[in-house]
Amino acid sequence: MRDFIYKKARESTQCLVEKIFEITRDFSGVEAEGLAKQIQEAAVSIATSLAAGEILDDEELFAGFLLFVIGTTHKLEALLSLASKLGHLGKTECKNLSLEIEEIRCLLKTSIWHIDFASVSNENGD
C-alpha cells in the first residue's frame, strides 16, 4: 500500500488538472490552442501516471517511475512558462500554478525518500 504522501500527491494532481483545463479553455488562436492541448496532455499524463503507479510492487522500480513523473512536472512547468511569455497566461497565474506543481514535486520526492529509507532499514534489519 502506498504511503499517505503519495496519495496526497495524486489528489493534488487531480485538482491541478481541473485548474489547467479551466485556465486553458480561454486560449484562442490555432497556436494557442495547440499549446493548450500540450499543457492539458502534460497535466493529464502526471495524473494518469500516478494512478497507474499503484500496480507497481517493486519499490525500486516504483521510485524510478516517480522520477519519470517528476520529469513530466518539469515539462508542464516549462509549457506554462512559455504560455505566460507568449501572453496566454498571466504571470501571477503562472506563478501560482508553478507553486502547486512544486508542491506535487516535493510530495513525490518525499515518497521516493520513504522508499529509499525503507530499503536501507530493511537491509540493516531495522
OpenMM code with the backbone's topology and positions (N, CA, C; nanometers):
from openmm import Vec3, app, unit

residues = "MET ARG ASP PHE ILE TYR LYS LYS ALA ARG GLU SER THR GLN CYS LEU VAL GLU LYS ILE PHE GLU ILE THR ARG ASP PHE SER GLY VAL GLU ALA GLU GLY LEU ALA LYS GLN ILE GLN GLU ALA ALA VAL SER ILE ALA THR SER LEU ALA ALA GLY GLU ILE LEU ASP ASP GLU GLU LEU PHE ALA GLY PHE LEU LEU PHE VAL ILE GLY THR THR HIS LYS LEU GLU ALA LEU LEU SER LEU ALA SER LYS LEU GLY HIS LEU GLY LYS THR GLU CYS LYS ASN LEU SER LEU GLU ILE GLU GLU ILE ARG CYS LEU LEU LYS THR SER ILE TRP HIS ILE ASP PHE ALA SER VAL SER ASN GLU ASN GLY ASP".split()
positions = [
    Vec3(0.0842, -0.1185, 0.0000),
    Vec3(0.0000, 0.0000, 0.0000),
    Vec3(0.0890, 0.1252, 0.0000),
    Vec3(0.0540, 0.2185, -0.0828),
    Vec3(0.1331, 0.3403, -0.0938),
    Vec3(0.1106, 0.4307, 0.0260),
    Vec3(0.2108, 0.5114, 0.0533),
    Vec3(0.2025, 0.5980, 0.1702),
    Vec3(0.1076, 0.7161, 0.1490),
    Vec3(0.0756, 0.7809, 0.2583),
    Vec3(-0.0168, 0.8943, 0.2584),
    Vec3(0.0333, 1.0067, 0.1683),
    Vec3(0.1623, 1.0284, 0.1668),
    Vec3(0.2202, 1.1383, 0.0893),
    Vec3(0.1958, 1.1160, -0.0601),
    Vec3(0.2124, 0.9921, -0.1057),
    Vec3(0.1871, 0.9589, -0.2459),
    Vec3(0.0400, 0.9826, -0.2788),
    Vec3(-0.0471, 0.9410, -0.1900),
    Vec3(-0.1910, 0.9610, -0.2117),
    Vec3(-0.2259, 1.1104, -0.2150),
    Vec3(-0.1605, 1.1895, -0.1319),
    Vec3(-0.1808, 1.3341, -0.1319),
    Vec3(-0.1349, 1.3934, -0.2657),
    Vec3(-0.0246, 1.3436, -0.3185),
    Vec3(0.0245, 1.3900, -0.4487),
    Vec3(-0.0772, 1.3582, -0.5578),
    Vec3(-0.1378, 1.2399, -0.5519),
    Vec3(-0.2402, 1.2029, -0.6505),
    Vec3(-0.3595, 1.2973, -0.6419),
    Vec3(-0.4047, 1.3272, -0.5213),
    Vec3(-0.5190, 1.4166, -0.5030),
    Vec3(-0.4859, 1.5581, -0.5526),
    Vec3(-0.3684, 1.6059, -0.5181),
    Vec3(-0.3262, 1.7401, -0.5608),
    Vec3(-0.3176, 1.7488, -0.7121),
    Vec3(-0.2719, 1.6418, -0.7743),
    Vec3(-0.2598, 1.6393, -0.9193),
    Vec3(-0.3978, 1.6449, -0.9856),
    Vec3(-0.4941, 1.5751, -0.9274),
    Vec3(-0.6310, 1.5805, -0.9817),
    Vec3(-0.6837, 1.7243, -0.9801),
    Vec3(-0.6618, 1.7936, -0.8703),
    Vec3(-0.7050, 1.9340, -0.8592),
    Vec3(-0.6325, 2.0213, -0.9608),
    Vec3(-0.5039, 1.9958, -0.9795),
    Vec3(-0.4248, 2.0718, -1.0755),
    Vec3(-0.4789, 2.0525, -1.2171),
    Vec3(-0.5136, 1.9303, -1.2525),
    Vec3(-0.5670, 1.9030, -1.3864),
    Vec3(-0.6947, 1.9833, -1.4094),
    Vec3(-0.7804, 1.9866, -1.3100),
    Vec3(-0.9043, 2.0641, -1.3228),
    Vec3(-0.8745, 2.2117, -1.3471),
    Vec3(-0.7786, 2.2666, -1.2729),
    Vec3(-0.7407, 2.4075, -1.2914),
    Vec3(-0.6815, 2.4316, -1.4298),
    Vec3(-0.5975, 2.3394, -1.4740),
    Vec3(-0.5337, 2.3523, -1.6058),
    Vec3(-0.6398, 2.3588, -1.7154),
    Vec3(-0.7372, 2.2702, -1.7081),
    Vec3(-0.8413, 2.2697, -1.8111),
    Vec3(-0.9241, 2.3974, -1.8053),
    Vec3(-0.9507, 2.4461, -1.6859),
    Vec3(-1.0274, 2.5700, -1.6716),
    Vec3(-0.9507, 2.6885, -1.7314),
    Vec3(-0.8232, 2.6954, -1.7030),
    Vec3(-0.7410, 2.8071, -1.7488),
    Vec3(-0.7175, 2.8023, -1.8995),
    Vec3(-0.6879, 2.6845, -1.9520),
    Vec3(-0.6540, 2.6738, -2.0941),
    Vec3(-0.7776, 2.6813, -2.1835),
    Vec3(-0.8944, 2.6722, -2.1267),
    Vec3(-1.0186, 2.6833, -2.2032),
    Vec3(-1.0258, 2.8186, -2.2752),
    Vec3(-0.9646, 2.9199, -2.2162),
    Vec3(-0.9706, 3.0555, -2.2721),
    Vec3(-0.8627, 3.0843, -2.3765),
    Vec3(-0.7720, 2.9908, -2.4019),
    Vec3(-0.6689, 3.0122, -2.5033),
    Vec3(-0.7375, 3.0153, -2.6401),
    Vec3(-0.7058, 3.1160, -2.7215),
    Vec3(-0.7684, 3.1239, -2.8536),
    Vec3(-0.6615, 3.1417, -2.9610),
    Vec3(-0.6943, 3.0990, -3.0805),
    Vec3(-0.5993, 3.1018, -3.1909),
    Vec3(-0.5395, 2.9634, -3.2094),
    Vec3(-0.5001, 2.9330, -3.3301),
    Vec3(-0.4501, 2.7994, -3.3624),
    Vec3(-0.3283, 2.7624, -3.2784),
    Vec3(-0.2292, 2.8523, -3.2714),
    Vec3(-0.1074, 2.8220, -3.1954),
    Vec3(-0.1378, 2.8079, -3.0460),
    Vec3(-0.2211, 2.8974, -2.9953),
    Vec3(-0.2544, 2.8935, -2.8525),
    Vec3(-0.3318, 2.7674, -2.8186),
    Vec3(-0.4212, 2.7266, -2.9068),
    Vec3(-0.4972, 2.6037, -2.8826),
    Vec3(-0.4064, 2.4812, -2.8843),
    Vec3(-0.3058, 2.4834, -2.9728),
    Vec3(-0.2074, 2.3746, -2.9757),
    Vec3(-0.1273, 2.3696, -2.8468),
    Vec3(-0.0877, 2.4862, -2.7982),
    Vec3(-0.0147, 2.4934, -2.6720),
    Vec3(-0.1035, 2.4486, -2.5558),
    Vec3(-0.2298, 2.4898, -2.5594),
    Vec3(-0.3241, 2.4491, -2.4543),
    Vec3(-0.3363, 2.2972, -2.4510),
    Vec3(-0.3434, 2.2353, -2.5675),
    Vec3(-0.3546, 2.0886, -2.5738),
    Vec3(-0.2312, 2.0215, -2.5135),
    Vec3(-0.1123, 2.0751, -2.5431),
    Vec3(0.0099, 2.0174, -2.4864),
    Vec3(0.0131, 2.0325, -2.3341),
    Vec3(-0.0313, 2.1476, -2.2857),
    Vec3(-0.0364, 2.1713, -2.1410),
    Vec3(-0.1334, 2.0725, -2.0765),
    Vec3(-0.2505, 2.0573, -2.1371),
    Vec3(-0.3501, 1.9647, -2.0842),
    Vec3(-0.2976, 1.8220, -2.0844),
    Vec3(-0.2328, 1.7824, -2.1935),
    Vec3(-0.1787, 1.6463, -2.2033),
    Vec3(-0.0720, 1.6205, -2.0974),
    Vec3(0.0129, 1.7178, -2.0720),
    Vec3(0.1171, 1.7004, -1.9698),
    Vec3(0.0540, 1.6846, -1.8315),
    Vec3(-0.0455, 1.7668, -1.8014),
    Vec3(-0.1122, 1.7584, -1.6705),
    Vec3(-0.1836, 1.6246, -1.6545),
    Vec3(-0.2542, 1.5829, -1.7587),
    Vec3(-0.3256, 1.4546, -1.7534),
    Vec3(-0.2258, 1.3393, -1.7427),
    Vec3(-0.1135, 1.3519, -1.8100),
    Vec3(-0.0102, 1.2475, -1.8040),
    Vec3(0.0400, 1.2283, -1.6609),
    Vec3(0.0581, 1.3365, -1.5890),
    Vec3(0.1021, 1.3263, -1.4488),
    Vec3(-0.0028, 1.2522, -1.3673),
    Vec3(-0.1287, 1.2922, -1.3814),
    Vec3(-0.2366, 1.2315, -1.3031),
    Vec3(-0.2543, 1.0835, -1.3365),
    Vec3(-0.2563, 1.0508, -1.4656),
    Vec3(-0.2786, 0.9109, -1.5026),
    Vec3(-0.1576, 0.8241, -1.4711),
    Vec3(-0.0389, 0.8799, -1.4817),
    Vec3(0.0815, 0.8032, -1.4458),
    Vec3(0.0811, 0.7690, -1.2978),
    Vec3(0.0422, 0.8657, -1.2148),
    Vec3(0.0370, 0.8379, -1.0714),
    Vec3(-0.0676, 0.7306, -1.0410),
    Vec3(-0.1784, 0.7333, -1.1102),
    Vec3(-0.2809, 0.6301, -1.0908),
    Vec3(-0.2277, 0.4940, -1.1339),
    Vec3(-0.1587, 0.4895, -1.2468),
    Vec3(-0.1040, 0.3633, -1.2972),
    Vec3(0.0065, 0.3092, -1.2062),
    Vec3(0.0758, 0.3976, -1.1374),
    Vec3(0.1840, 0.3551, -1.0484),
    Vec3(0.1394, 0.2672, -0.9337),
    Vec3(0.0122, 0.2665, -0.9046),
    Vec3(-0.0416, 0.1836, -0.7956),
    Vec3(-0.0123, 0.0355, -0.8152),
    Vec3(0.0023, -0.0090, -0.9399),
    Vec3(0.0196, -0.1522, -0.9643),
    Vec3(0.1633, -0.1994, -0.9452),
    Vec3(0.2580, -0.1071, -0.9336),
    Vec3(0.3983, -0.1453, -0.9217),
    Vec3(0.4285, -0.1955, -0.7807),
    Vec3(0.4697, -0.3212, -0.7716),
    Vec3(0.5022, -0.3805, -0.6421),
    Vec3(0.6491, -0.3621, -0.6052),
    Vec3(0.7359, -0.3556, -0.7041),
    Vec3(0.8794, -0.3415, -0.6806),
    Vec3(0.9092, -0.1969, -0.6427),
    Vec3(0.9587, -0.1747, -0.5225),
    Vec3(0.9800, -0.0386, -0.4729),
    Vec3(1.0878, 0.0376, -0.5492),
    Vec3(1.1939, -0.0313, -0.5911),
    Vec3(1.2972, 0.0378, -0.6696),
    Vec3(1.2422, 0.0816, -0.8038),
    Vec3(1.1643, -0.0041, -0.8660),
    Vec3(1.1006, 0.0301, -0.9928),
    Vec3(1.0037, 0.1462, -0.9730),
    Vec3(0.9305, 0.1431, -0.8628),
    Vec3(0.8354, 0.2496, -0.8329),
    Vec3(0.9080, 0.3829, -0.8130),
    Vec3(1.0213, 0.3811, -0.7453),
    Vec3(1.0989, 0.5044, -0.7242),
    Vec3(1.1450, 0.5617, -0.8588),
    Vec3(1.1915, 0.4756, -0.9492),
    Vec3(1.2306, 0.5205, -1.0827),
    Vec3(1.1128, 0.5764, -1.1597),
    Vec3(0.9994, 0.5126, -1.1431),
    Vec3(0.8757, 0.5583, -1.2053),
    Vec3(0.8394, 0.6983, -1.1560),
    Vec3(0.8524, 0.7218, -1.0264),
    Vec3(0.8228, 0.8541, -0.9710),
    Vec3(0.9173, 0.9598, -1.0259),
    Vec3(1.0424, 0.9227, -1.0490),
    Vec3(1.1371, 1.0175, -1.1096),
    Vec3(1.0909, 1.0576, -1.2497),
    Vec3(1.0368, 0.9611, -1.3248),
    Vec3(0.9817, 0.9916, -1.4569),
    Vec3(0.8663, 1.0910, -1.4451),
    Vec3(0.7777, 1.0695, -1.3481),
    Vec3(0.6640, 1.1592, -1.3277),
    Vec3(0.7133, 1.2986, -1.2888),
    Vec3(0.8164, 1.3051, -1.2059),
    Vec3(0.8748, 1.4346, -1.1689),
    Vec3(0.9247, 1.5061, -1.2941),
    Vec3(0.9835, 1.4317, -1.3863),
    Vec3(1.0269, 1.4909, -1.5126),
    Vec3(0.9105, 1.5519, -1.5891),
    Vec3(0.7959, 1.4865, -1.5855),
    Vec3(0.6781, 1.5385, -1.6544),
    Vec3(0.6278, 1.6661, -1.5869),
    Vec3(0.6472, 1.6786, -1.4559),
    Vec3(0.6076, 1.8036, -1.3889),
    Vec3(0.6930, 1.9196, -1.4391),
    Vec3(0.8196, 1.8923, -1.4674),
    Vec3(0.9074, 1.9963, -1.5224),
    Vec3(0.8621, 2.0355, -1.6630),
    Vec3(0.8205, 1.9373, -1.7419),
    Vec3(0.7688, 1.9647, -1.8761),
    Vec3(0.6456, 2.0549, -1.8672),
    Vec3(0.5535, 2.0224, -1.7768),
    Vec3(0.4329, 2.1029, -1.7597),
    Vec3(0.4686, 2.2452, -1.7205),
    Vec3(0.5610, 2.2586, -1.6285),
    Vec3(0.6024, 2.3916, -1.5838),
    Vec3(0.6642, 2.4729, -1.6987),
    Vec3(0.7425, 2.4073, -1.7825),
    Vec3(0.8036, 2.4750, -1.8977),
    Vec3(0.6965, 2.5215, -1.9964),
    Vec3(0.5967, 2.4391, -2.0192),
    Vec3(0.4877, 2.4761, -2.1094),
    Vec3(0.4077, 2.5941, -2.0545),
    Vec3(0.3833, 2.5938, -1.9242),
    Vec3(0.3111, 2.7054, -1.8621),
    Vec3(0.3920, 2.8342, -1.8708),
    Vec3(0.5211, 2.8233, -1.8507),
    Vec3(0.6091, 2.9396, -1.8612),
    Vec3(0.6056, 2.9956, -2.0037),
    Vec3(0.6093, 2.9079, -2.1008),
    Vec3(0.6016, 2.9503, -2.2404),
    Vec3(0.4679, 3.0198, -2.2682),
    Vec3(0.3587, 2.9635, -2.2169),
    Vec3(0.2266, 3.0243, -2.2351),
    Vec3(0.2237, 3.1641, -2.1744),
    Vec3(0.2893, 3.1796, -2.0608),
    Vec3(0.2947, 3.3108, -1.9954),
    Vec3(0.3760, 3.4092, -2.0794),
    Vec3(0.4907, 3.3655, -2.1282),
    Vec3(0.5760, 3.4533, -2.2094),
    Vec3(0.5089, 3.4950, -2.3395),
    Vec3(0.4226, 3.4082, -2.3910),
    Vec3(0.3521, 3.4383, -2.5154),
    Vec3(0.2232, 3.5176, -2.4916),
    Vec3(0.1940, 3.5458, -2.3648),
    Vec3(0.0791, 3.6290, -2.3326),
    Vec3(-0.0535, 3.5559, -2.3192),
    Vec3(-0.0499, 3.4233, -2.3117),
    Vec3(-0.1737, 3.3460, -2.2992),
    Vec3(-0.2104, 3.3169, -2.1543),
    Vec3(-0.1168, 3.3426, -2.0654),
    Vec3(-0.1353, 3.3117, -1.9239),
    Vec3(-0.0707, 3.4232, -1.8425),
    Vec3(-0.1448, 3.4756, -1.7455),
    Vec3(-0.0909, 3.5820, -1.6624),
    Vec3(0.0269, 3.5345, -1.5785),
    Vec3(0.1173, 3.6255, -1.5491),
    Vec3(0.2357, 3.5893, -1.4704),
    Vec3(0.1988, 3.5387, -1.3314),
    Vec3(0.1018, 3.6021, -1.2679),
    Vec3(0.0597, 3.5594, -1.1341),
    Vec3(-0.0021, 3.4198, -1.1393),
    Vec3(-0.0852, 3.3983, -1.2396),
    Vec3(-0.1482, 3.2674, -1.2561),
    Vec3(-0.0427, 3.1600, -1.2815),
    Vec3(0.0544, 3.1933, -1.3641),
    Vec3(0.1635, 3.1003, -1.3937),
    Vec3(0.2426, 3.0687, -1.2673),
    Vec3(0.2720, 3.1721, -1.1894),
    Vec3(0.3479, 3.1517, -1.0655),
    Vec3(0.2696, 3.0646, -0.9678),
    Vec3(0.1385, 3.0887, -0.9546),
    Vec3(0.0562, 3.0084, -0.8644),
    Vec3(0.0521, 2.8622, -0.9073),
    Vec3(0.0401, 2.8385, -1.0377),
    Vec3(0.0417, 2.7009, -1.0872),
    Vec3(0.1778, 2.6364, -1.0640),
    Vec3(0.2840, 2.7135, -1.0838),
    Vec3(0.4193, 2.6613, -1.0593),
    Vec3(0.4385, 2.6215, -0.9134),
    Vec3(0.3804, 2.6994, -0.8234),
    Vec3(0.3887, 2.6655, -0.6810),
    Vec3(0.3154, 2.5349, -0.6520),
    Vec3(0.2000, 2.5149, -0.7150),
    Vec3(0.1257, 2.3892, -0.6978),
    Vec3(0.2038, 2.2715, -0.7537),
    Vec3(0.2652, 2.2934, -0.8688),
    Vec3(0.3458, 2.1872, -0.9297),
    Vec3(0.4647, 2.1538, -0.8404),
    Vec3(0.5281, 2.2555, -0.7847),
    Vec3(0.6419, 2.2328, -0.6949),
    Vec3(0.5989, 2.1560, -0.5704),
    Vec3(0.4808, 2.1844, -0.5198),
    Vec3(0.4295, 2.1103, -0.4039),
    Vec3(0.4120, 1.9626, -0.4385),
    Vec3(0.3566, 1.9355, -0.5553),
    Vec3(0.3409, 1.7972, -0.6007),
    Vec3(0.4774, 1.7309, -0.6160),
    Vec3(0.5712, 1.8036, -0.6745),
    Vec3(0.7069, 1.7517, -0.6935),
    Vec3(0.7706, 1.7166, -0.5582),
    Vec3(0.7526, 1.8032, -0.4597),
    Vec3(0.8081, 1.7774, -0.3260),
    Vec3(0.7446, 1.6534, -0.2631),
    Vec3(0.6144, 1.6369, -0.2831),
    Vec3(0.5466, 1.5174, -0.2305),
    Vec3(0.6029, 1.3914, -0.2952),
    Vec3(0.6250, 1.3962, -0.4259),
    Vec3(0.6791, 1.2794, -0.4958),
    Vec3(0.8219, 1.2499, -0.4513),
    Vec3(0.9022, 1.3541, -0.4331),
    Vec3(1.0392, 1.3342, -0.3849),
    Vec3(1.0389, 1.2754, -0.2444),
    Vec3(0.9454, 1.3176, -0.1620),
    Vec3(0.9334, 1.2619, -0.0262),
    Vec3(0.8947, 1.1152, -0.0329),
    Vec3(0.8072, 1.0789, -0.1259),
    Vec3(0.7703, 0.9379, -0.1435),
    Vec3(0.8923, 0.8555, -0.1822),
    Vec3(0.9753, 0.9103, -0.2704),
    Vec3(1.0989, 0.8404, -0.3086),
    Vec3(1.1894, 0.8255, -0.1875),
    Vec3(1.1999, 0.9305, -0.1088),
    Vec3(1.2836, 0.9248, 0.0113),
    Vec3(1.2330, 0.8147, 0.1050),
    Vec3(1.1026, 0.8033, 0.1212),
    Vec3(1.0468, 0.6978, 0.2073),
    Vec3(1.0829, 0.5594, 0.1554),
    Vec3(1.0801, 0.5437, 0.0240),
    Vec3(1.1167, 0.4146, -0.0353),
    Vec3(1.2638, 0.3856, -0.0072),
    Vec3(1.3501, 0.4841, -0.0318),
    Vec3(1.4934, 0.4660, -0.0074),
    Vec3(1.5216, 0.4379, 0.1395),
    Vec3(1.4551, 0.5102, 0.2293),
    Vec3(1.4748, 0.4916, 0.3725),
    Vec3(1.4305, 0.3520, 0.4148),
    Vec3(1.3166, 0.3076, 0.3633),
    Vec3(1.2649, 0.1746, 0.3987),
    Vec3(1.3586, 0.0654, 0.3490),
    Vec3(1.4162, 0.0832, 0.2292),
    Vec3(1.5059, -0.0203, 0.1772),
    Vec3(1.6350, -0.0263, 0.2580),
    Vec3(1.6852, 0.0891, 0.3021),
    Vec3(1.8056, 0.0901, 0.3859),
    Vec3(1.7741, 0.0271, 0.5210),
    Vec3(1.6595, 0.0566, 0.5780),
    Vec3(1.6198, -0.0025, 0.7067),
    Vec3(1.6072, -0.1536, 0.6951),
    Vec3(1.5524, -0.2009, 0.5837),
    Vec3(1.5360, -0.3438, 0.5635),
    Vec3(1.6707, -0.4121, 0.5458),
    Vec3(1.7645, -0.3453, 0.4779),
    Vec3(1.8978, -0.4019, 0.4588),
    Vec3(1.9722, -0.4132, 0.5922),
    Vec3(1.9482, -0.3189, 0.6813),
    Vec3(2.0148, -0.3192, 0.8112),
    Vec3(1.9416, -0.4033, 0.9143),
    Vec3(1.8267, -0.4574, 0.8743),
    Vec3(1.7499, -0.5411, 0.9672),
    Vec3(1.6729, -0.4623, 1.0700),
    Vec3(1.6515, -0.3334, 1.0473),
    Vec3(1.5770, -0.2479, 1.1405),
    Vec3(1.4281, -0.2727, 1.1311),
] * unit.nanometer
topology = app.Topology()
chain = topology.addChain("A")
for resn in residues:
    res = topology.addResidue(resn, chain)
    for name in ("N", "CA", "C"):
        topology.addAtom(name, app.Element.getBySymbol(name[0]), res)
